[in-house]
Amino acid sequence: MITEEIIQEALRLRAENPRMTFRQIAEQLLGDGDFATALRKHIADQQRDSENSVLKNERRRVIPQELPQITDLPEQYKMYLPKPLQANVSNAIIFGDLHCPHIDRGLVQQVLLESTQHNIDTLILAGDIIDGQFTGRHKNPPEYVAPATHELEYMQHYLDYLDREFAEVYVLPGNHDGWVTDYFDMDFTTLINTMLPENNLRISKYGYMFINENIVVGHLEEWNETPGYLAWKIAQQFQRHALVNHDHIRGVYSERGNKFYGVSIGAALVPQNIYYKNAAFNSYPAIERGYAVLQDKHTLRLMAWDGETASVDKIIHLGD
């Protein structure tokens, strides 16, 4: 059982030796490194409760009298509004859900051809770069699970390859990437820099980033059968057009009278290689592959990929 005393001792050990992993701490305090994830969750929950308490007190103190005069957020609020990576570009190619080693090599070659034909030198990888089934999160049949070394080698190869092919490459973490970073007890930036010590990648701490003044690109945590619907909800939150991965479907959603679009980009994986033991994940429409091309700051092409050829699915005029 993880008690308050154990939590405080774990925090003390981390403070004294920042290089000490939670697995090592769990082994020392609990006699079993497998308790590392539970220990981290207890600590995170305690810190979140403490932060929420501070926020509630700050809210009571500030809002009634001082809200009209506030020109900047108090420091306590800023932790909940992290500043994302920002790309100011005239054009870009966006795709994600590579799920290395299950990446669709043909789609990658098509993206490179697209970049050459239209002189595009910015690439945005929107999450789930690695599949991470070796972590045991989905408990899939063995024939669908590649060894960790195999997955990591594919991830390393393609990140290095794309880093050399494009002038700028932005990389966002997805939920599968999170499985891997949790498994190795390191953050996303550290994972990539460990595999590619010399890289020019622009790596995001968060699963989203801004493009210019009108687009947010991100990786979802939820599922919905309607392409673009959850992206559209995100668009309302950020007051920007939203492009997302994670749902493995392709399409656009909007509502009459609303100027923002939600776009599901599709996936860059080989569908036959992916299997989810949890039936709920297999009940959605078949995986649709594709990528998005930002032709200019106000025109987006949603591209479909059938495994051999690319075609324009939709052209979206994003407006001002």
Secondary structure, 3 states (H helix, E strand, C coil): CCCHHHHHHHHHHHHHCCCCCHHHHHHHHHCCHHHHHHHHHHHHHHHHHHHHHHHHHHHHHHHHHHHHHCCCCCHHHHCCCCCCEEECCCCEEEECCCCECCECHHHHHHHHHHHHHCCCCEEEEECCCECCHHHCCCCCCHHHCCCHHHHHHHHHHHHHHHHHHCCEEEEECCHHHHHHHHHHCCCHHHHHHHHCCCCCCEECCCCEEEECCCEEEEECCCCCCCCCHHHHHHHHHHCCEEEEECCCCEEEECCCCCCCCEEEECECECHHHCCCCCHHHHCCCCCCEEEEEEEECCEEEEEEECCCCEEEEEEEECCC
